[in-house]
Amino acid sequence: EKAIKDFYEGKIPLLMVSKPLNKAQQQHLYDLTTTKYIDSKIALDATIFITSVDNPINAITKQEIKDNLYKQNPSTTFVYDHPNSANFNTLNEKLKLNVDAGSKVTAMGTAEKVIDYVQLNKKAIGIIGLNVLSDKIDPKVEKYLEKVKILSILDDKGNEIKPTIPNLKYGVYPFYREIYILKNEVGFGIGAGFSRFAGSQRGQKIVTRESLQPYFI
């Protein structure tokens, strides 16, 4: 949210985030810069739920999340990475939740601190981005996955839905999100060149290497 604000205030020309500007933000940016704002989708990511490997549960329902999130005395503690993160926005949007002033939002500051927290608090559930744990050949990720596991989402029929690339591609996993490049520059500059590369065959292979779902291939 802070990065998006800097972008529509005209402070930065290029941004990679999980949502485009709304109409009011676009107009504000145009009033300041008089250049045309352009957004480009390049990938799909997801908000995922993690817990300690010692926690016996392997899946949760959307209703369980709703019943415990932002509550003063929840039966299950949910912990965000950051209260301004894409995960915070994705969850509220997909579950149609309004976070009222004074609501309890538990956040650790970083995904790494969330992983440490759920390892120490065995019944807690952490909320982070898929790409933090998706590169399973990364030694750091291997160590994380010795401590925590990714939970599936149970649908109304009791099916376990995992945040896999096919489930992102076809919109099956409920907490997927698009990744955008936003640019606001005069002419064909570095931002336009980078955006075009990101959508090319080579750029989309880099997206795949990061274990995200490329938008174009």
Summary of the structure (lengths in Angstrom):
residues: 217
radius of gyration: 18.4
end to end distance: 28.6
largest distance: 55.7
contacts: 650
relative contact order: 0.22
helix: 37%
strand: 23%
